[in-house]
Amino acid sequence: MAKRVAASARDKAASARSSTAKSKAKKAAPKPGAVAKPAFAKTTIALVYDFDGTLSPKPMQEYAFLPKIGADPAAFWTESTSLAAKQDADPMITYMRLLYEKARAKGVRIDREDLVAQGAAVEFFKGVEEWFAEIEGYVKIRAESQGVELRHYLISAGLAEIVEGTTIYKHFHNVFASEYWFDAYELPYPKRVITDTGKTQYLFRINKGVEDETKSINQHMPEDDRPIPFSNMIYFGDGDTDVPSMTVTRKNGGHAVAVYPPGKSKKKCVNLFADRRVDFYAPADYRRGSDLFKRTCLLLDRMLADMRVQEEMWRLGRGVK
């Protein structure tokens, strides 16, 4: 059953992405004999999200993984934090190792397919599942430039395998999250670990259009050659672990929004706003008409207006009618 769920999630995501790619290719293909006109290229907007606490109320491991191995969430995270401090170890690697140590101690086998299947149990803040279509519809109506594309990215310290099994996985252009290497070891070993500061690498990958992790992003790339300017990005996060990404995004001309659980304390977000880490903050209510939706749309309006200004300047500079 787990394998069928995993395969289904992968197939649906692949089908959706393939369909989108074919559609874009069809629109972009010039007619035979036609001379391609130069086009303004900075028309892609990237909305970049954290996961735990931002899209989902709880860490993704608390919905199925920890209950399956009989671990109390609060006790698990306390033990993980304590162990990392005691061993002077990376907190992300520590939690990933501890998860499987506890599973093995309970005699519970968890493989990749099982983790993907666990994604079905993940819950989201109100409106998240509808958010992607609603915000894309807004951009489509408001955009006056030709060819504006909206992309959604996820950068998370959580597990990519669990994300893959969620209902919202299909909406992401790309997902950068921690992963396990299952085949080479008796005890699964971390394959990719996303740390708080490590998240910023992926912002630059999005910015430079180098999303293949086998390729370096350290080479200099002129700003004019970067397909998605930071000014076309909005980063969504919920707290201290997102500060490096918020700072990098805003210092490079982009935007950041902090969210907090509806009805809970907003002190952390207020502090982020006071420290100018974010443009706005709002309850994590993703429904159309919510404060989060309206404030995001304000930022999108600003971005679209700036995009039109930049496009007009580009046309004048090149004598394009």
Secondary structure, DSSP 8 states (H G I E B T S, - for coil): -HHHHHHHHHHHHHHHHHHHHHHHHHHH---TT----------EEEEEE--BTTTBSS-GGGTTHHHHTT--HHHHHHHHHHHHHHHT--HHHHHHHHHHHHHHHTT----HHHHHHHGGG----TTHHHHHHHHHHHHHHH--STT-EEEEEEEEEEEHHHHHTSTTGGG-SEEEEEEEE-SS-SS-EEEE---TTTHHHHHHHHHHT---TTS---S---GGG-SS-GGGEEEEE-SGGGHHHHHHHHHTT-EEEEEE-TTS--HHHHHHHHTTS-SEEEES--STTSHHHHHHHHHHHHHHHHHHHHHHHHHHHHT--
